[in-house]
């Protein structure tokens, strides 16, 4: 399926002038993978790096070998499910068995990849909501402690027929060894459910960690369209090697970077069990790129920041065509700094779980435009609407909406579609954006009230509800504070009932017992006399976001010894908080401020003053 990459909107229009079947001829992921295997059977499809020191030999699977493992996994799940449709949940990091499980589950029934960092209770709620009857999980492992939660999950999920463990023996006779069972399964015995592009293939949880499970449905067509559209935007082909450390419960790992490369006949390189959370691997990143002749780097902005701190040494990076990033806003100066230092083009991506993971991509073959997240995929329609739902003109900000083959059918609980899916089938992104005359999309803010930490959505309600359980708390609000590594981290503000005197530290300890995952624990809790309100008595979170920005930047200025040299203000503008620095005009001082801000996805301005205090004109 390798074809030249897209450069501009005119090429998108040329593709759209032809029948859709020419763009995407397959009706199932399995059929598409098998087609790639027929074309590129002996080429590597998966390579797993077992250790950060790069001395241990990697494990490899060709495209033909990958398809055989997928078919064996699918047949295994059919056998274990008996007369039921296999509904396979998985708690696995980005290892080869996760790829076999995900695509095998979809080939046999329905896959449900779950964030293995969640607590046992929340995992169980997701499995019950998905009606999962099979669970594949990482067995006891010194690097990643998924297994200790499995006993509680099994106790809370009576519908589970069986559990399979990957890796070390689970020491439980009721648990099957995944690798042993897979090896004994026959690929040619698979009875596929048929080539129906609208068949439900997977359930991905989304919307953060609220107390109620929120499962987005994805069809075969949704996934194929998103993945192949991404491959076209990258210009991906059989010679490509993508370094993809994203877990498969995240659509970036599974669809945007994983399936897209496999459909193009390329190779997915998996960097150790912990992926990019393996700090030793990050230190060896450029040596790995050189050794495996990596051509595409899959990242988020926080990884770009981390890589800027990794010395390349004499590593040969000539194989790299582009760095691909998404999941959170990309600061222009961060992209500029990376390109200047390493000579590798940076390309941005906009996506959502509810549409297979991809909405728009900056084509690798085209130029990077500051602030742009690129062009819509072929056959995908975008519109920007005002508060009345009316489409606005090019260049005017509004709420971005999406329609096309990548847009899923909604949530398993249909009542939750309201506000995210319109009656006429458009997906409401929740992003404030505009589209220019060339078709490029520019995201300028966020309408939905989510905190995005390292590409993971956190619903502030789960933090607020936990704090409101405390008898001394009157009001609570959680917002995202800027962070150089995670993009955003949750912080909370509370006001207390009259006469109460509970401390922030006590509230922090109290709330943790009711928050189902560690990433949602608030970094700090600030007790205010009252929370800001609008004229009609509604909580005004933009002011709290501005306070959070002000606190973080003031701390960084002090840490860099700039607090006595630079005045800081945070202004509330239509697109969100804007940091404004005022300093005496000095090139060295300006460079220090720009360096400080390079890791933040924040808009900022620098007001220069003469030594007498007058603004520079």
C-alpha positions in Angstrom: 0.0 0.0 0.0 3.0 2.3 -0.2 2.3 5.5 -2.2 3.8 9.0 -2.3 3.1 11.2 0.7 0.7 14.2 0.7 2.2 17.7 0.5 -0.7 20.1 0.4 -4.5 20.4 0.2 -4.5 20.2 -3.6 -3.2 16.6 -3.3 -5.8 15.8 -0.7 -8.5 17.1 -3.2 -7.0 14.9 -6.0 -7.3 11.8 -3.8 -10.9 12.8 -2.9 -11.8 13.1 -6.6 -11.4 9.4 -6.9 -13.6 6.6 -5.4 -13.1 6.0 -1.7 -12.3 2.4 -2.4 -9.2 3.4 -4.3 -8.0 5.2 -1.2 -8.9 2.4 1.2 -9.7 -0.9 -0.4 -9.9 -3.1 2.8 -12.8 -3.7 5.1 -11.0 -5.0 8.1 -7.7 -4.5 9.9 -6.8 -8.1 9.5 -7.4 -8.0 5.8 -5.2 -4.9 5.5 -2.4 -6.5 7.6 -2.6 -9.6 5.4 -2.3 -7.5 2.3 0.8 -5.9 3.7 2.2 -9.3 4.5 1.7 -10.4 1.0 3.5 -7.4 -0.3 6.3 -7.2 2.3 6.2 -10.6 4.0 9.9 -10.9 4.6 10.5 -7.4 5.8 10.6 -6.6 9.5 7.3 -5.5 11.0 8.1 -5.5 14.8 11.4 -5.1 16.6 11.5 -5.2 20.4 14.5 -3.8 22.2 14.7 -5.7 25.5 17.2 -3.5 27.4 18.3 0.1 27.5 22.0 -0.8 27.1 21.3 -2.0 23.6 23.7 -5.0 24.0 21.0 -7.7 24.2 19.9 -8.7 20.7 16.4 -7.5 19.8 13.5 -9.8 18.9 12.1 -9.4 15.4 8.9 -10.4 13.5 8.4 -10.0 9.8 5.1 -8.9 8.4 4.3 -12.5 7.6 5.3 -13.5 11.1 3.2 -10.8 12.7 0.1 -11.8 10.8 0.6 -15.4 11.8 0.8 -14.4 15.5 -2.3 -12.2 15.2 -4.2 -15.1 13.6 -3.0 -17.5 16.4 -4.1 -15.0 19.0 -7.5 -14.6 17.4 -8.0 -18.3 17.3 -6.9 -18.6 20.9 -9.5 -16.0 22.0 -12.2 -17.8 20.0 -11.4 -21.1 21.7 -11.3 -19.5 25.2 -14.6 -17.6 24.7 -16.5 -20.7 23.7 -19.9 -19.8 22.4 -19.5 -16.1 23.3 -17.9 -13.4 21.1 -14.4 -12.8 22.4 -14.3 -9.4 24.2 -10.6 -9.2 25.2 -9.3 -6.6 27.7 -5.6 -6.1 27.9 -3.3 -4.6 30.6 0.0 -4.7 28.7 2.8 -2.2 28.0 4.1 -1.7 24.5 5.6 -5.1 24.0 5.1 -7.5 21.0 2.4 -9.5 22.8 0.4 -6.3 23.1 0.3 -6.1 19.3 -0.6 -9.7 18.9 -3.4 -9.3 21.5 -4.9 -6.1 20.2 -5.1 -7.1 16.5 -5.9 -10.7 17.4 -8.8 -9.6 19.6 -10.2 -7.4 16.9 -9.9 -10.2 14.3 -11.9 -12.5 16.6 -14.2 -10.1 18.3 -13.7 -6.9 20.3 -10.6 -5.5 21.9 -10.6 -3.3 25.0 -7.1 -1.9 25.8 -6.9 -0.5 29.3 -4.5 1.9 31.0 -2.4 -0.4 33.2 -1.7 2.6 35.6 -5.3 2.7 36.8 -6.3 1.4 40.1 -7.9 -2.1 40.4 -11.4 -0.7 41.1 -11.4 1.5 38.0 -9.9 -1.2 35.8 -12.7 -3.5 37.0 -15.4 -0.9 36.2 -14.0 -0.6 32.6 -13.9 -4.4 32.1 -17.5 -4.8 33.4 -18.7 -1.9 31.2 -16.9 -3.5 28.2 -18.4 -6.9 29.1 -14.9 -8.4 28.7 -14.7 -12.1 29.0 -11.0 -12.6 28.6 -8.1 -10.6 30.2 -4.5 -10.6 29.0 -2.1 -8.9 31.5 1.6 -8.6 32.2 2.6 -11.2 34.7 4.8 -10.5 37.8 7.5 -8.2 36.7 10.1 -6.2 38.6 9.9 -3.2 36.2 6.1 -2.8 36.1 3.8 -4.0 38.8 0.5 -4.6 37.0 0.0 -8.1 38.3 -0.7 -7.3 42.0 -4.0 -5.7 40.9 -5.3 -8.7 39.0 -6.7 -10.7 41.9 -9.0 -7.8 42.9 -9.9 -7.2 39.2 -10.9 -10.8 38.9 -13.0 -10.7 42.0 -14.9 -7.7 40.8 -15.4 -9.1 37.3 -17.4 -12.3 37.5 -18.0 -12.3 33.7 -14.3 -13.0 33.0 -13.9 -16.5 31.7 -10.1 -16.6 31.9 -7.0 -14.6 32.5 -3.8 -15.0 30.5 -0.4 -13.8 31.9 2.4 -12.6 29.7 6.0 -13.2 30.9 6.9 -14.6 34.3 4.7 -17.4 35.8 1.8 -16.0 37.8 1.9 -18.9 40.1 -1.9 -19.5 39.8 -3.4 -22.6 38.3 -6.4 -20.6 37.2 -4.2 -18.4 35.0 -3.0 -19.4 31.6 0.5 -18.7 30.2 -0.2 -16.4 27.2 3.0 -17.3 25.3 2.5 -21.0 25.8 -1.1 -20.9 24.7 -0.3 -18.7 21.7 2.4 -21.1 20.5 0.0 -24.0 20.7 -2.7 -22.2 18.8 -3.2 -22.7 15.0 -3.3 -19.7 12.7 -5.1 -21.5 10.0 -8.0 -22.5 12.2 -9.3 -18.9 12.5 -12.9 -18.2 11.6 -12.9 -14.5 11.0 -16.1 -12.5 11.7 -16.2 -11.3 8.1 -15.2 -8.1 6.2 -17.8 -5.7 7.6 -16.1 -2.2 7.8 -18.8 -1.1 10.3 -18.3 -4.0 12.6 -17.3 -2.9 16.2 -13.6 -3.6 16.5 -12.5 -2.0 19.8 -13.5 0.0 22.9 -11.0 2.6 24.0 -11.7 4.4 27.3 -11.4 8.1 27.2 -12.5 11.3 28.9 -10.2 11.0 31.8 -10.7 9.1 35.0 -14.3 9.8 36.1 -16.1 7.4 38.4 -18.2 6.2 35.5 -16.6 4.3 32.6 -16.6 6.1 29.3 -15.9 3.8 26.4 -15.5 5.1 22.8 -16.5 2.6 20.1 -14.3 2.2 17.1 -15.2 0.3 14.0 -12.9 -1.4 11.5 -13.4 1.5 9.1 -12.6 4.1 11.8 -9.2 2.6 12.5 -8.3 1.9 9.0 -9.1 5.3 7.8 -7.2 7.0 10.6 -4.2 4.8 10.2 -3.9 4.9 6.4 -4.7 8.6 6.3 -1.8 9.1 8.8 0.5 7.0 6.7 -0.3 9.1 3.6 0.5 12.3 5.5 3.8 10.9 6.6 4.6 9.5 3.2 5.3 6.2 5.0 6.6 3.2 3.1 8.3 -0.2 3.5 11.7 1.5 4.2 10.4 3.4 7.2 11.3 2.5 10.8 9.3 4.3 13.5 10.5 4.5 17.1 7.2 4.1 18.9 7.2 3.7 22.7 3.5 4.6 23.2 1.3 2.1 25.0 -1.5 0.6 22.9 -4.3 1.8 25.2 -3.5 5.2 23.8 -4.7 5.6 20.2 -1.4 7.3 19.3 0.5 4.1 20.0 -2.0 1.8 18.4 -3.3 3.7 15.4 -1.4 6.9 14.7 2.1 5.5 14.9 1.6 1.7 15.0 -1.1 0.5 12.6 -0.2 3.3 10.1 3.4 2.1 9.8 2.4 -1.6 9.5 -0.1 -0.9 6.7 2.6 0.9 4.8 4.9 -2.1 5.1 7.2 -0.4 7.6 8.8 -1.5 10.8 7.7 -0.5 14.4 10.5 -0.3 16.9 9.5 -0.9 20.5 11.9 0.6 23.0 11.9 -1.7 26.1 9.1 -2.7 28.3 8.8 0.8 29.9 9.1 2.7 26.6 10.0 6.3 27.0 9.5 6.1 30.7 12.8 4.2 30.8 15.2 7.0 31.6 18.2 4.8 30.8 16.8 4.2 27.3 16.2 8.0 26.9 19.9 8.5 27.5 20.7 5.9 24.8 18.0 7.3 22.4 20.3 8.7 19.7 22.5 5.6 19.7 19.3 3.5 19.2 18.2 5.7 16.3 21.6 5.2 14.6 21.7 1.5 15.2 18.2 0.7 13.8 18.3 3.4 11.1 15.1 5.0 12.5 13.3 7.3 10.0 10.4 8.5 12.1 10.3 9.5 15.7 7.0 9.2 17.6 6.8 11.7 20.5 4.8 14.2 22.5 6.1 17.7 23.3 7.4 16.7 26.7 9.5 14.0 25.0 10.9 16.7 22.6 11.9 18.7 25.7 13.6 15.6 27.2 15.5 14.8 24.0 16.8 18.4 23.9 18.7 17.4 27.0 20.2 14.2 25.5 23.6 14.6 23.9 23.7 13.0 20.4 27.4 12.6 20.5 28.6 11.3 17.2 25.4 9.4 16.4 24.5 9.4 12.7 20.9 10.7 12.4 20.8 10.9 8.6 18.1 8.2 8.4 15.6 10.3 10.3 13.0 12.0 8.0 10.8 13.6 10.7 9.7 13.8 14.3 6.0 13.4 14.8 4.2 14.9 17.8 0.7 15.4 19.2 -1.3 14.9 22.4 -0.8 18.4 23.7 0.0 21.9 22.3 3.4 22.2 20.5 5.2 25.4 21.5 6.7 27.0 18.3 10.0 27.7 20.1 10.3 24.1 21.2 9.9 22.9 17.6 12.3 25.5 16.3 14.9 24.6 18.9 14.7 20.9 18.1 15.0 21.5 14.4 17.9 23.9 14.8 19.8 21.5 17.1 19.2 18.2 15.3 18.3 19.2 11.8 15.1 17.0 12.0 11.8 18.4 10.8 9.0 18.5 13.4 5.4 17.8 12.3 2.3 18.2 14.5 -0.8 16.0 14.8 -4.3 16.6 16.1 -6.4 13.6 17.1 -9.1 12.2 19.4 -9.9 8.7 20.6 -13.4 9.2 19.3 -12.1 9.4 15.7 -9.5 6.6 15.5 -6.8 8.9 16.9 -6.4 11.3 13.9 -8.1 14.5 12.7 -5.3 16.4 11.0 -1.6 16.1 10.4 1.1 18.4 9.1 2.4 16.6 6.0 6.0 15.5 6.3 6.6 16.5 2.7 5.3 20.0 3.2 6.5 22.9 5.3 5.9 23.3 9.0 3.7 26.3 9.7 4.0 27.7 13.3 0.9 26.9 15.3 -0.6 24.6 12.7 -1.7 21.0 13.4 -1.9 20.4 9.7 -4.5 19.4 7.1 -7.6 17.2 7.6 -7.1 13.6 6.4 -8.5 12.8 3.0 -12.3 12.3 3.0 -12.5 13.9 6.5 -14.5 17.1 6.8 -13.8 19.9 9.3 -15.9 22.9 10.2 -15.6 25.6 12.9 -18.8 26.8 14.5 -19.8 29.7 16.8 -21.8 29.4 20.0 -25.0 29.1 18.0 -23.7 26.2 15.9 -23.3 28.3 12.8 -20.2 27.8 10.6 -17.7 30.7 10.7 -15.5 32.1 8.0 -11.9 31.1 7.4 -9.5 32.5 10.0 -12.3 33.0 12.7 -12.0 31.1 16.0 -14.8 28.7 17.1 -15.3 25.1 18.1 -13.8 22.5 15.8 -16.1 19.7 14.6 -15.2 16.6 12.5 -17.1 14.3 10.1 -15.8 11.4 8.1 -15.0 7.7 8.0 -12.7 8.1 11.0 -15.4 9.4 13.3 -16.7 6.6 15.6 -20.3 5.7 16.4 -20.1 7.2 19.9 -19.9 5.8 23.4 -21.2 2.5 24.6 -23.5 4.4 26.9 -25.5 6.4 24.4 -26.6 9.0 26.9 -23.0 10.2 27.1 -23.0 11.2 23.4 -24.7 14.5 24.1 -22.3 17.4 23.7 -19.7 15.3 21.9 -21.7 14.0 18.9 -24.2 16.2 17.2 -27.6 14.9 15.9 -26.3 15.0 12.3 -23.2 12.9 13.1 -20.5 15.5 13.6 -17.9 15.0 16.4 -17.4 18.0 18.6 -13.7 18.2 19.4 -13.9 20.6 22.3 -11.0 22.5 20.7 -11.1 26.2 20.0 -9.6 26.6 16.5 -9.7 28.2 13.1 -9.0 27.0 9.6 -7.0 29.2 7.2 -7.6 29.6 3.5 -5.1 26.8 2.7 -7.0 24.4 4.9 -4.5 24.4 7.8 -6.0 23.9 11.2 -4.8 26.1 14.1 -5.9 25.1 17.7 -5.9 28.2 19.9 -7.6 26.9 23.1 -9.7 24.2 24.6 -13.4 24.4 25.3 -13.6 21.1 27.1 -12.5 21.2 30.7 -9.9 18.4 30.6 -6.4 18.4 32.1 -4.0 16.7 29.6 -1.0 15.2 31.4 1.6 13.6 29.0 -1.1 13.1 26.5 -3.5 11.4 29.0 -6.8 13.0 29.7 -7.8 13.7 33.3 -11.3 14.8 34.1 -11.1 17.4 36.8 -14.4 16.1 38.2 -12.7 13.1 39.8 -10.4 15.4 41.7 -13.1 17.9 42.7 -15.5 15.1 43.8 -12.8 13.6 46.0 -12.1 16.9 47.7 -15.8 17.7 48.1 -16.2 14.5 50.2 -14.3 16.2 53.0 -16.7 17.8 55.4 -14.7 21.0 55.7 -14.6 21.7 51.9 -17.3 24.1 50.5 -16.1 24.3 46.9 -13.4 22.7 44.9 -12.0 23.3 41.4 -9.2 21.4 39.6 -7.3 22.9 36.6 -4.1 22.2 34.7 -0.9 23.9 35.7 1.9 24.2 33.0 4.7 21.7 33.3 7.8 21.3 31.2 7.8 17.5 31.3 4.1 16.5 31.4 2.6 19.5 29.5 0.1 20.0 32.3 -0.3 18.7 35.8 -3.4 18.9 37.9 -3.7 21.4 40.7 -6.7 22.1 42.9 -8.2 25.1 44.6 -10.7 24.9 47.5 -12.7 27.2 49.7 -13.7 26.0 53.2 -16.9 26.1 55.2 -17.2 28.8 57.8 -15.0 28.0 60.8 -13.1 25.2 59.2 -9.3 25.1 59.4 -8.1 22.0 57.6 -4.7 22.3 55.9 -3.9 21.7 52.3 -1.6 18.8 53.3 -4.5 17.1 55.1 -6.8 17.6 52.1 -4.2 16.1 49.8 -3.9 12.9 51.9 -7.7 12.7 52.2 -8.4 13.1 48.5 -5.9 10.5 47.3 -7.9 7.6 48.7 -10.8 8.6 46.3 -8.8 9.3 43.2 -8.4 6.1 41.1 -5.0 6.8 39.5 -1.8 8.4 40.5 -1.5 10.8 37.5 -4.7 12.5 38.7 -3.4 13.3 42.2 -3.2 17.1 42.4 0.4 18.4 42.5 -0.8 21.0 45.0 -3.9 22.2 46.7 -4.4 25.9 47.3 -6.9 27.0 50.0 -8.6 30.3 49.1 -11.0 32.4 51.0 -13.4 32.1 48.0 -13.2 30.8 44.5 -13.7 33.2 41.6 -17.2 33.3 40.2 -19.0 34.8 37.2 -21.7 37.4 37.5 -24.3 34.7 37.4 -22.7 32.7 40.1 -20.8 30.1 38.0 -17.3 29.0 38.9 -14.8 31.0 36.8 -11.9 28.5 36.1 -9.9 30.8 33.7 -8.9 32.9 36.6 -7.7 29.8 38.5 -5.8 28.7 35.4 -4.1 32.1 35.4 -3.3 31.7 39.1 -1.8 28.3 38.4 0.3 29.7 35.5 1.5 32.6 37.6 2.6 30.4 40.5 4.6 28.0 38.2 6.3 30.8 36.3 7.1 32.7 39.5 8.7 29.6 40.9 10.8 29.1 37.8 11.9 32.7 37.7 13.0 32.5 41.3 14.8 29.2 40.6 16.8 30.8 37.7 17.5 34.0 39.7 15.3 36.1 37.4 12.7 37.1 39.9 14.4 40.4 40.8 15.2 41.2 37.2 11.8 40.4 35.5 8.3 41.5 36.3 5.6 38.8 35.6 2.0 39.3 34.9 -0.5 36.7 33.5 -3.3 38.1 31.4 -6.6 36.4 30.6 -7.3 36.6 26.9 -9.8 34.8 24.7 -7.5 31.9 23.9 -6.4 31.4 27.6 -3.8 32.7 30.0 -0.9 34.7 28.4 2.3 35.3 30.4 3.7 38.8 30.0 7.3 39.5 31.1 8.6 43.0 31.6 12.4 43.5 31.8 15.1 46.0 31.0 16.1 45.6 27.3 19.0 43.2 27.4 19.7 40.5 24.9 21.2 38.1 27.5 18.2 38.5 29.8 15.8 38.0 26.9 17.6 34.8 25.9 17.2 33.4 29.5 13.5 34.1 29.5 13.0 32.4 26.1 15.0 29.4 27.3 12.9 29.2 30.4 9.7 29.3 28.4 10.8 26.9 25.7 9.5 23.9 27.5 6.0 25.3 28.2 3.0 25.1 25.9 2.1 28.7 26.8 1.7 31.9 24.9 3.9 34.6 26.3 5.1 38.1 25.5 8.2 40.0 26.4 7.9 43.8 27.0 11.2 45.5 26.9 12.0 48.6 28.9 14.8 51.1 28.9 16.9 51.4 32.0 14.8 54.4 33.1 11.7 52.2 33.3 10.0 53.5 30.2 8.6 50.8 27.8 10.7 50.4 24.7 9.0 51.7 21.6 
